[in-house]
């Protein structure tokens, strides 16, 4: 499956500003929050990819379509395995830590629709065996469209409520 991920990340944290450029914040962002990270993928691929940690680094590309660059995971499968069951395809922004934050992302799935087409947001990532993530998918079940913990054993659902999914 080929997945295109148009990604614009805005991590926001009160009192911290890592960019000198003032960017207007989206409506609904709490007072006192400032932009701490933004990505438009307009640099060269090697430079852009060096800002991330990936489980499958060779499968991530930074192409452009109609003048807009984005990050794309390209694979018909995956060769990444780990000792605990959790998402296979992970890309983390390096050197950005936030506490309370607002995340805005634009994404596009170009593969065929199926229940687990998804985007995962990872947090409190300590290592490959210890982290939390929110799995956003088009249907809900015990392995999709919920919040999970990976704590040195396969993922465990920790959410008590969810929605039917996101189309």
MIZAVEX-744844 format. One record per residue: residue number from 1; residue in one letter; z, y negated, x negated of N, C-alpha, C in turn. Coordinates in nm, 2 decimals. Example, Ala and Ser with C-alpha at 12.3 -4.5 7.8 and 13.67 -1.06 7.14 Angstrom:
BEGIN
+-----+---------+--------+--------+--------+--------+--------+--------+--------+--------+--------+
! num ! residuo !    nc3 !    nc2 !    nc1 !   cac3 !   cac2 !   cac1 !    cc3 !    cc2 !    cc1 !
+-----+---------+--------+--------+--------+--------+--------+--------+--------+--------+--------+
!   1 !       A !   0.78 !   0.57 !  -1.32 !   0.78 !   0.45 !  -1.23 !   0.78 !   0.33 !  -1.32 !
!   2 !       S !   0.71 !   0.22 !  -1.28 !   0.71 !   0.11 !  -1.37 !   0.79 !   0.00 !  -1.29 !
+-----+---------+--------+--------+--------+--------+--------+--------+--------+--------+--------+
//
This chain:
BEGIN
+-----+---------+--------+--------+--------+--------+--------+--------+--------+--------+--------+
! num ! residuo !    nc3 !    nc2 !    nc1 !   cac3 !   cac2 !   cac1 !    cc3 !    cc2 !    cc1 !
+-----+---------+--------+--------+--------+--------+--------+--------+--------+--------+--------+
!   1 !       X !   0.00 !   0.12 !  -0.08 !   0.00 !   0.00 !   0.00 !   0.00 !  -0.12 !  -0.09 !
!   2 !       X !  -0.07 !  -0.22 !  -0.05 !  -0.08 !  -0.35 !  -0.12 !   0.00 !  -0.45 !  -0.04 !
!   3 !       X !   0.09 !  -0.51 !  -0.11 !   0.18 !  -0.61 !  -0.04 !   0.16 !  -0.75 !  -0.11 !
!   4 !       X !   0.13 !  -0.85 !  -0.04 !   0.12 !  -0.98 !  -0.09 !   0.24 !  -1.06 !  -0.04 !
!   5 !       X !   0.31 !  -1.12 !  -0.13 !   0.43 !  -1.19 !  -0.10 !   0.41 !  -1.34 !  -0.14 !
!   6 !       X !   0.39 !  -1.43 !  -0.04 !   0.39 !  -1.57 !  -0.07 !   0.53 !  -1.61 !  -0.07 !
!   7 !       X !   0.58 !  -1.66 !  -0.18 !   0.72 !  -1.68 !  -0.20 !   0.75 !  -1.82 !  -0.25 !
!   8 !       X !   0.82 !  -1.89 !  -0.17 !   0.87 !  -2.02 !  -0.21 !   1.02 !  -2.02 !  -0.19 !
!   9 !       X !   1.10 !  -2.01 !  -0.29 !   1.24 !  -1.99 !  -0.28 !   1.31 !  -2.13 !  -0.30 !
!  10 !       X !   1.40 !  -2.16 !  -0.21 !   1.48 !  -2.27 !  -0.22 !   1.63 !  -2.22 !  -0.22 !
!  11 !       X !   1.69 !  -2.22 !  -0.33 !   1.83 !  -2.19 !  -0.33 !   1.91 !  -2.31 !  -0.34 !
!  12 !       X !   2.00 !  -2.33 !  -0.25 !   2.07 !  -2.46 !  -0.24 !   2.22 !  -2.44 !  -0.25 !
!  13 !       X !   2.28 !  -2.53 !  -0.33 !   2.43 !  -2.52 !  -0.35 !   2.48 !  -2.66 !  -0.37 !
!  14 !       X !   2.59 !  -2.69 !  -0.30 !   2.65 !  -2.83 !  -0.31 !   2.68 !  -2.87 !  -0.45 !
!  15 !       X !   2.64 !  -2.99 !  -0.49 !   2.68 !  -3.05 !  -0.61 !   2.61 !  -3.00 !  -0.74 !
!  16 !       X !   2.51 !  -2.91 !  -0.72 !   2.44 !  -2.86 !  -0.84 !   2.29 !  -2.89 !  -0.83 !
!  17 !       X !   2.23 !  -2.95 !  -0.93 !   2.09 !  -2.98 !  -0.93 !   2.03 !  -2.94 !  -1.06 !
!  18 !       X !   1.94 !  -2.84 !  -1.06 !   1.88 !  -2.79 !  -1.19 !   1.75 !  -2.86 !  -1.21 !
!  19 !       X !   1.70 !  -2.93 !  -1.12 !   1.57 !  -3.00 !  -1.14 !   1.59 !  -3.15 !  -1.13 !
!  20 !       X !   1.52 !  -3.23 !  -1.21 !   1.53 !  -3.37 !  -1.20 !   1.45 !  -3.43 !  -1.09 !
!  21 !       X !   1.36 !  -3.35 !  -1.04 !   1.27 !  -3.40 !  -0.93 !   1.34 !  -3.38 !  -0.80 !
!  22 !       X !   1.36 !  -3.50 !  -0.72 !   1.42 !  -3.49 !  -0.59 !   1.32 !  -3.44 !  -0.49 !
!  23 !       X !   1.36 !  -3.33 !  -0.42 !   1.27 !  -3.27 !  -0.32 !   1.34 !  -3.29 !  -0.19 !
!  24 !       X !   1.27 !  -3.34 !  -0.08 !   1.33 !  -3.35 !   0.05 !   1.37 !  -3.21 !   0.10 !
!  25 !       X !   1.49 !  -3.20 !   0.16 !   1.54 !  -3.07 !   0.21 !   1.49 !  -3.05 !   0.35 !
!  26 !       X !   1.49 !  -2.92 !   0.39 !   1.45 !  -2.89 !   0.52 !   1.55 !  -2.93 !   0.63 !
!  27 !       X !   1.50 !  -2.95 !   0.75 !   1.59 !  -2.98 !   0.86 !   1.70 !  -2.87 !   0.87 !
!  28 !       X !   1.82 !  -2.91 !   0.90 !   1.93 !  -2.81 !   0.92 !   2.00 !  -2.77 !   0.79 !
!  29 !       X !   1.96 !  -2.82 !   0.67 !   2.03 !  -2.79 !   0.55 !   2.16 !  -2.87 !   0.55 !
!  30 !       X !   2.28 !  -2.81 !   0.53 !   2.40 !  -2.88 !   0.54 !   2.41 !  -3.00 !   0.44 !
!  31 !       X !   2.48 !  -3.11 !   0.48 !   2.50 !  -3.23 !   0.40 !   2.56 !  -3.19 !   0.27 !
!  32 !       X !   2.52 !  -3.25 !   0.16 !   2.57 !  -3.22 !   0.03 !   2.50 !  -3.11 !  -0.05 !
!  33 !       X !   2.41 !  -3.04 !   0.01 !   2.34 !  -2.94 !  -0.06 !   2.22 !  -3.00 !  -0.13 !
!  34 !       X !   2.19 !  -2.95 !  -0.25 !   2.08 !  -3.00 !  -0.33 !   1.99 !  -2.89 !  -0.38 !
!  35 !       X !   1.87 !  -2.91 !  -0.40 !   1.78 !  -2.81 !  -0.45 !   1.82 !  -2.76 !  -0.59 !
!  36 !       X !   1.84 !  -2.62 !  -0.60 !   1.87 !  -2.57 !  -0.73 !   1.76 !  -2.48 !  -0.79 !
!  37 !       X !   1.67 !  -2.44 !  -0.70 !   1.55 !  -2.36 !  -0.75 !   1.44 !  -2.37 !  -0.66 !
!  38 !       X !   1.32 !  -2.38 !  -0.71 !   1.20 !  -2.39 !  -0.63 !   1.09 !  -2.32 !  -0.72 !
!  39 !       X !   1.00 !  -2.25 !  -0.65 !   0.89 !  -2.18 !  -0.73 !   0.76 !  -2.20 !  -0.65 !
!  40 !       X !   0.66 !  -2.25 !  -0.72 !   0.52 !  -2.25 !  -0.66 !   0.42 !  -2.16 !  -0.73 !
!  41 !       X !   0.46 !  -2.10 !  -0.84 !   0.38 !  -2.00 !  -0.92 !   0.25 !  -2.07 !  -0.97 !
!  42 !       X !   0.26 !  -2.19 !  -1.01 !   0.14 !  -2.26 !  -1.06 !   0.12 !  -2.25 !  -1.21 !
!  43 !       X !   0.21 !  -2.19 !  -1.28 !   0.20 !  -2.17 !  -1.43 !   0.12 !  -2.05 !  -1.46 !
!  44 !       X !   0.10 !  -2.01 !  -1.58 !   0.03 !  -1.89 !  -1.62 !   0.12 !  -1.77 !  -1.58 !
!  45 !       X !   0.05 !  -1.66 !  -1.56 !   0.12 !  -1.54 !  -1.51 !   0.24 !  -1.49 !  -1.60 !
!  46 !       X !   0.21 !  -1.49 !  -1.73 !   0.32 !  -1.45 !  -1.82 !   0.44 !  -1.54 !  -1.81 !
!  47 !       X !   0.42 !  -1.67 !  -1.81 !   0.53 !  -1.76 !  -1.80 !   0.60 !  -1.74 !  -1.66 !
!  48 !       X !   0.53 !  -1.73 !  -1.55 !   0.59 !  -1.72 !  -1.42 !   0.67 !  -1.59 !  -1.41 !
!  49 !       X !   0.61 !  -1.48 !  -1.46 !   0.68 !  -1.35 !  -1.45 !   0.80 !  -1.35 !  -1.54 !
!  50 !       X !   0.81 !  -1.43 !  -1.65 !   0.92 !  -1.42 !  -1.74 !   1.05 !  -1.48 !  -1.67 !
!  51 !       X !   1.03 !  -1.55 !  -1.56 !   1.14 !  -1.61 !  -1.49 !   1.21 !  -1.51 !  -1.40 !
!  52 !       X !   1.16 !  -1.38 !  -1.39 !   1.21 !  -1.28 !  -1.30 !   1.25 !  -1.16 !  -1.38 !
!  53 !       X !   1.34 !  -1.08 !  -1.32 !   1.36 !  -0.94 !  -1.36 !   1.31 !  -0.85 !  -1.25 !
!  54 !       X !   1.22 !  -0.75 !  -1.30 !   1.16 !  -0.66 !  -1.20 !   1.19 !  -0.51 !  -1.23 !
!  55 !       X !   1.20 !  -0.43 !  -1.13 !   1.21 !  -0.29 !  -1.15 !   1.08 !  -0.23 !  -1.19 !
!  56 !       X !   0.97 !  -0.28 !  -1.15 !   0.83 !  -0.24 !  -1.18 !   0.75 !  -0.36 !  -1.24 !
!  57 !       X !   0.78 !  -0.41 !  -1.36 !   0.72 !  -0.53 !  -1.40 !   0.57 !  -0.53 !  -1.41 !
!  58 !       X !   0.51 !  -0.42 !  -1.44 !   0.36 !  -0.42 !  -1.45 !   0.29 !  -0.42 !  -1.32 !
!  59 !       X !   0.36 !  -0.40 !  -1.21 !   0.30 !  -0.40 !  -1.08 !   0.31 !  -0.54 !  -1.01 !
!  60 !       X !   0.36 !  -0.64 !  -1.07 !   0.37 !  -0.77 !  -1.01 !   0.27 !  -0.86 !  -1.08 !
!  61 !       X !   0.19 !  -0.93 !  -1.00 !   0.09 !  -1.02 !  -1.04 !   0.11 !  -1.16 !  -0.98 !
!  62 !       X !   0.04 !  -1.26 !  -1.05 !   0.05 !  -1.40 !  -0.99 !  -0.10 !  -1.45 !  -0.97 !
!  63 !       X !  -0.16 !  -1.40 !  -0.87 !  -0.30 !  -1.45 !  -0.84 !  -0.30 !  -1.58 !  -0.76 !
!  64 !       X !  -0.42 !  -1.63 !  -0.73 !  -0.43 !  -1.75 !  -0.64 !  -0.54 !  -1.72 !  -0.54 !
!  65 !       X !  -0.52 !  -1.77 !  -0.42 !  -0.62 !  -1.76 !  -0.32 !  -0.63 !  -1.90 !  -0.25 !
!  66 !       X !  -0.75 !  -1.95 !  -0.25 !  -0.78 !  -2.08 !  -0.19 !  -0.69 !  -2.19 !  -0.26 !
!  67 !       X !  -0.67 !  -2.18 !  -0.39 !  -0.60 !  -2.28 !  -0.46 !  -0.45 !  -2.26 !  -0.46 !
!  68 !       X !  -0.39 !  -2.16 !  -0.39 !  -0.25 !  -2.14 !  -0.38 !  -0.21 !  -2.02 !  -0.46 !
!  69 !       X !  -0.12 !  -2.04 !  -0.55 !  -0.07 !  -1.92 !  -0.63 !   0.05 !  -1.86 !  -0.56 !
!  70 !       X !   0.07 !  -1.73 !  -0.58 !   0.18 !  -1.66 !  -0.52 !   0.21 !  -1.54 !  -0.61 !
!  71 !       X !   0.32 !  -1.47 !  -0.58 !   0.36 !  -1.35 !  -0.65 !   0.32 !  -1.24 !  -0.56 !
!  72 !       X !   0.27 !  -1.13 !  -0.62 !   0.22 !  -1.02 !  -0.54 !   0.26 !  -0.89 !  -0.61 !
!  73 !       X !   0.32 !  -0.80 !  -0.53 !   0.35 !  -0.66 !  -0.58 !   0.22 !  -0.58 !  -0.54 !
!  74 !       X !   0.16 !  -0.52 !  -0.65 !   0.04 !  -0.44 !  -0.63 !   0.07 !  -0.30 !  -0.67 !
!  75 !       X !   0.07 !  -0.21 !  -0.57 !   0.09 !  -0.07 !  -0.60 !   0.06 !   0.02 !  -0.49 !
!  76 !       X !   0.00 !   0.14 !  -0.51 !  -0.02 !   0.24 !  -0.41 !   0.10 !   0.33 !  -0.40 !
!  77 !       X !   0.20 !   0.31 !  -0.48 !   0.32 !   0.39 !  -0.49 !   0.41 !   0.33 !  -0.58 !
!  78 !       X !   0.51 !   0.40 !  -0.62 !   0.60 !   0.34 !  -0.72 !   0.64 !   0.45 !  -0.82 !
!  79 !       X !   0.67 !   0.41 !  -0.94 !   0.72 !   0.51 !  -1.04 !   0.86 !   0.48 !  -1.07 !
!  80 !       X !   0.92 !   0.39 !  -1.00 !   1.06 !   0.35 !  -1.03 !   1.16 !   0.44 !  -0.96 !
!  81 !       X !   1.25 !   0.50 !  -1.03 !   1.35 !   0.59 !  -0.97 !   1.48 !   0.55 !  -1.03 !
!  82 !       X !   1.59 !   0.56 !  -0.95 !   1.72 !   0.53 !  -1.00 !   1.82 !   0.63 !  -0.95 !
!  83 !       X !   1.93 !   0.64 !  -1.01 !   2.03 !   0.74 !  -0.97 !   2.09 !   0.73 !  -0.83 !
!  84 !       X !   2.08 !   0.61 !  -0.77 !   2.13 !   0.59 !  -0.63 !   2.02 !   0.55 !  -0.54 !
!  85 !       X !   2.01 !   0.59 !  -0.42 !   1.90 !   0.56 !  -0.33 !   1.92 !   0.41 !  -0.28 !
!  86 !       X !   1.82 !   0.33 !  -0.31 !   1.82 !   0.19 !  -0.28 !   1.68 !   0.14 !  -0.29 !
!  87 !       X !   1.65 !   0.02 !  -0.26 !   1.51 !  -0.03 !  -0.27 !   1.45 !   0.00 !  -0.40 !
!  88 !       X !   1.32 !   0.04 !  -0.40 !   1.25 !   0.06 !  -0.53 !   1.20 !  -0.06 !  -0.59 !
!  89 !       X !   1.15 !  -0.15 !  -0.51 !   1.08 !  -0.27 !  -0.56 !   1.16 !  -0.39 !  -0.56 !
!  90 !       X !   1.21 !  -0.43 !  -0.67 !   1.30 !  -0.55 !  -0.68 !   1.25 !  -0.65 !  -0.78 !
!  91 !       X !   1.25 !  -0.77 !  -0.74 !   1.22 !  -0.89 !  -0.82 !   1.34 !  -0.99 !  -0.81 !
!  92 !       X !   1.41 !  -1.02 !  -0.91 !   1.52 !  -1.11 !  -0.91 !   1.49 !  -1.23 !  -0.99 !
!  93 !       X !   1.52 !  -1.35 !  -0.94 !   1.51 !  -1.47 !  -1.02 !   1.62 !  -1.47 !  -1.13 !
!  94 !       X !   1.59 !  -1.49 !  -1.25 !   1.68 !  -1.49 !  -1.36 !   1.76 !  -1.63 !  -1.37 !
!  95 !       X !   1.88 !  -1.62 !  -1.41 !   1.96 !  -1.74 !  -1.45 !   1.98 !  -1.84 !  -1.34 !
!  96 !       X !   1.99 !  -1.79 !  -1.21 !   2.02 !  -1.87 !  -1.10 !   2.14 !  -1.80 !  -1.03 !
!  97 !       X !   2.25 !  -1.86 !  -1.02 !   2.36 !  -1.81 !  -0.94 !   2.40 !  -1.91 !  -0.84 !
!  98 !       X !   2.42 !  -1.87 !  -0.72 !   2.46 !  -1.96 !  -0.61 !   2.58 !  -1.89 !  -0.53 !
!  99 !       X !   2.65 !  -1.97 !  -0.46 !   2.75 !  -1.92 !  -0.37 !   2.70 !  -1.94 !  -0.23 !
! 100 !       X !   2.74 !  -2.04 !  -0.16 !   2.69 !  -2.08 !  -0.03 !   2.55 !  -2.13 !  -0.06 !
! 101 !       X !   2.45 !  -2.08 !   0.01 !   2.31 !  -2.13 !  -0.01 !   2.23 !  -2.12 !   0.11 !
! 102 !       X !   2.12 !  -2.19 !   0.11 !   2.01 !  -2.17 !   0.21 !   1.89 !  -2.12 !   0.14 !
! 103 !       X !   1.83 !  -2.02 !   0.19 !   1.71 !  -1.96 !   0.13 !   1.59 !  -1.98 !   0.23 !
! 104 !       X !   1.49 !  -2.04 !   0.18 !   1.36 !  -2.05 !   0.25 !   1.25 !  -1.97 !   0.18 !
! 105 !       X !   1.18 !  -1.89 !   0.24 !   1.08 !  -1.81 !   0.18 !   0.96 !  -1.80 !   0.27 !
! 106 !       X !   0.84 !  -1.81 !   0.22 !   0.72 !  -1.78 !   0.29 !   0.66 !  -1.65 !   0.24 !
! 107 !       X !   0.64 !  -1.55 !   0.33 !   0.59 !  -1.43 !   0.29 !   0.48 !  -1.38 !   0.38 !
! 108 !       X !   0.39 !  -1.29 !   0.33 !   0.29 !  -1.23 !   0.41 !   0.27 !  -1.09 !   0.38 !
! 109 !       X !   0.28 !  -1.00 !   0.47 !   0.25 !  -0.86 !   0.45 !   0.11 !  -0.83 !   0.49 !
! 110 !       X !   0.03 !  -0.77 !   0.40 !  -0.11 !  -0.75 !   0.42 !  -0.14 !  -0.60 !   0.44 !
! 111 !       X !  -0.04 !  -0.52 !   0.42 !  -0.05 !  -0.37 !   0.45 !  -0.05 !  -0.35 !   0.60 !
! 112 !       X !  -0.07 !  -0.22 !   0.63 !  -0.07 !  -0.19 !   0.78 !   0.07 !  -0.20 !   0.83 !
! 113 !       X !   0.09 !  -0.23 !   0.96 !   0.22 !  -0.24 !   1.02 !   0.28 !  -0.10 !   1.03 !
! 114 !       X !   0.41 !  -0.10 !   0.99 !   0.49 !   0.02 !   1.01 !   0.63 !  -0.03 !   1.01 !
! 115 !       X !   0.72 !   0.05 !   1.06 !   0.86 !   0.00 !   1.09 !   0.94 !  -0.05 !   0.97 !
! 116 !       X !   0.91 !   0.00 !   0.85 !   0.99 !  -0.05 !   0.73 !   0.91 !  -0.15 !   0.65 !
! 117 !       X !   0.80 !  -0.21 !   0.70 !   0.74 !  -0.32 !   0.62 !   0.85 !  -0.42 !   0.61 !
! 118 !       X !   0.86 !  -0.48 !   0.49 !   0.99 !  -0.55 !   0.47 !   0.99 !  -0.65 !   0.36 !
! 119 !       X !   1.11 !  -0.72 !   0.36 !   1.15 !  -0.81 !   0.26 !   1.30 !  -0.79 !   0.24 !
! 120 !       X !   1.35 !  -0.77 !   0.12 !   1.49 !  -0.76 !   0.10 !   1.54 !  -0.88 !   0.02 !
! 121 !       X !   1.66 !  -0.92 !   0.06 !   1.72 !  -1.03 !  -0.01 !   1.85 !  -0.97 !  -0.08 !
! 122 !       X !   1.85 !  -0.98 !  -0.21 !   1.96 !  -0.92 !  -0.29 !   2.07 !  -1.03 !  -0.32 !
! 123 !       X !   2.19 !  -0.99 !  -0.32 !   2.30 !  -1.08 !  -0.36 !   2.41 !  -1.00 !  -0.42 !
! 124 !       X !   2.50 !  -1.07 !  -0.50 !   2.61 !  -1.01 !  -0.58 !   2.55 !  -0.90 !  -0.66 !
! 125 !       X !   2.44 !  -0.92 !  -0.72 !   2.37 !  -0.81 !  -0.80 !   2.44 !  -0.81 !  -0.93 !
! 126 !       X !   2.52 !  -0.70 !  -0.96 !   2.58 !  -0.68 !  -1.09 !   2.50 !  -0.59 !  -1.18 !
! 127 !       X !   2.45 !  -0.48 !  -1.12 !   2.36 !  -0.39 !  -1.20 !   2.29 !  -0.31 !  -1.09 !
! 128 !       X !   2.21 !  -0.21 !  -1.13 !   2.13 !  -0.13 !  -1.04 !   2.21 !  -0.04 !  -0.95 !
! 129 !       X !   2.34 !  -0.03 !  -0.98 !   2.42 !   0.06 !  -0.90 !   2.52 !  -0.02 !  -0.82 !
! 130 !       X !   2.53 !  -0.15 !  -0.83 !   2.63 !  -0.24 !  -0.76 !   2.57 !  -0.37 !  -0.71 !
! 131 !       X !   2.54 !  -0.37 !  -0.58 !   2.48 !  -0.49 !  -0.53 !   2.48 !  -0.48 !  -0.37 !
! 132 !       X !   2.45 !  -0.59 !  -0.31 !   2.43 !  -0.60 !  -0.17 !   2.29 !  -0.64 !  -0.14 !
! 133 !       X !   2.24 !  -0.61 !  -0.02 !   2.11 !  -0.66 !   0.02 !   2.09 !  -0.66 !   0.17 !
! 134 !       X !   2.01 !  -0.75 !   0.21 !   1.97 !  -0.76 !   0.35 !   1.83 !  -0.72 !   0.36 !
! 135 !       X !   1.80 !  -0.62 !   0.44 !   1.67 !  -0.57 !   0.46 !   1.61 !  -0.62 !   0.59 !
! 136 !       X !   1.50 !  -0.70 !   0.58 !   1.44 !  -0.76 !   0.69 !   1.31 !  -0.68 !   0.72 !
! 137 !       X !   1.30 !  -0.62 !   0.84 !   1.19 !  -0.53 !   0.87 !   1.15 !  -0.55 !   1.02 !
! 138 !       X !   1.04 !  -0.48 !   1.06 !   0.99 !  -0.50 !   1.19 !   1.06 !  -0.42 !   1.30 !
! 139 !       X !   1.13 !  -0.32 !   1.26 !   1.22 !  -0.24 !   1.35 !   1.35 !  -0.22 !   1.29 !
! 140 !       X !   1.45 !  -0.18 !   1.37 !   1.59 !  -0.16 !   1.32 !   1.62 !  -0.01 !   1.33 !
! 141 !       X !   1.67 !   0.04 !   1.22 !   1.73 !   0.18 !   1.22 !   1.84 !   0.18 !   1.11 !
! 142 !       X !   1.89 !   0.29 !   1.08 !   2.00 !   0.30 !   0.98 !   1.96 !   0.26 !   0.84 !
! 143 !       X !   1.83 !   0.25 !   0.82 !   1.78 !   0.22 !   0.68 !   1.69 !   0.10 !   0.68 !
! 144 !       X !   1.68 !   0.03 !   0.79 !   1.59 !  -0.09 !   0.80 !   1.65 !  -0.20 !   0.89 !
! 145 !       X !   1.62 !  -0.32 !   0.85 !   1.66 !  -0.44 !   0.93 !   1.81 !  -0.45 !   0.95 !
! 146 !       X !   1.88 !  -0.43 !   0.84 !   2.03 !  -0.43 !   0.84 !   2.08 !  -0.48 !   0.71 !
! 147 !       X !   2.21 !  -0.49 !   0.69 !   2.27 !  -0.53 !   0.56 !   2.33 !  -0.40 !   0.50 !
! 148 !       X !   2.32 !  -0.39 !   0.37 !   2.36 !  -0.27 !   0.30 !   2.44 !  -0.31 !   0.17 !
! 149 !       X !   2.52 !  -0.21 !   0.13 !   2.59 !  -0.21 !   0.00 !   2.54 !  -0.09 !  -0.08 !
! 150 !       X !   2.52 !  -0.12 !  -0.21 !   2.50 !  -0.01 !  -0.31 !   2.62 !  -0.02 !  -0.40 !
! 151 !       X !   2.70 !   0.08 !  -0.40 !   2.82 !   0.08 !  -0.48 !   2.84 !   0.21 !  -0.55 !
! 152 !       X !   2.75 !   0.23 !  -0.65 !   2.75 !   0.36 !  -0.73 !   2.73 !   0.48 !  -0.65 !
! 153 !       X !   2.66 !   0.46 !  -0.53 !   2.62 !   0.57 !  -0.45 !   2.51 !   0.52 !  -0.36 !
! 154 !       X !   2.44 !   0.61 !  -0.29 !   2.32 !   0.56 !  -0.21 !   2.36 !   0.45 !  -0.11 !
! 155 !       X !   2.27 !   0.37 !  -0.08 !   2.29 !   0.25 !   0.01 !   2.37 !   0.30 !   0.14 !
! 156 !       X !   2.46 !   0.21 !   0.18 !   2.54 !   0.23 !   0.30 !   2.52 !   0.10 !   0.39 !
! 157 !       X !   2.49 !   0.13 !   0.51 !   2.48 !   0.02 !   0.61 !   2.62 !  -0.04 !   0.63 !
! 158 !       X !   2.63 !  -0.18 !   0.62 !   2.76 !  -0.24 !   0.65 !   2.75 !  -0.34 !   0.76 !
! 159 !       X !   2.63 !  -0.36 !   0.82 !   2.62 !  -0.45 !   0.94 !   2.66 !  -0.38 !   1.06 !
! 160 !       X !   2.73 !  -0.45 !   1.15 !   2.77 !  -0.40 !   1.28 !   2.68 !  -0.44 !   1.39 !
! 161 !       X !   2.61 !  -0.55 !   1.38 !   2.51 !  -0.60 !   1.48 !   2.38 !  -0.64 !   1.41 !
! 162 !       X !   2.27 !  -0.63 !   1.48 !   2.14 !  -0.67 !   1.43 !   2.05 !  -0.70 !   1.54 !
! 163 !       X !   1.93 !  -0.73 !   1.52 !   1.83 !  -0.75 !   1.62 !   1.73 !  -0.63 !   1.62 !
! 164 !       X !   1.63 !  -0.64 !   1.71 !   1.54 !  -0.53 !   1.72 !   1.44 !  -0.52 !   1.60 !
! 165 !       X !   1.43 !  -0.63 !   1.53 !   1.34 !  -0.64 !   1.41 !   1.27 !  -0.77 !   1.42 !
! 166 !       X !   1.19 !  -0.79 !   1.31 !   1.12 !  -0.92 !   1.29 !   0.97 !  -0.89 !   1.28 !
! 167 !       X !   0.89 !  -0.94 !   1.38 !   0.75 !  -0.92 !   1.37 !   0.68 !  -1.04 !   1.32 !
+-----+---------+--------+--------+--------+--------+--------+--------+--------+--------+--------+
//
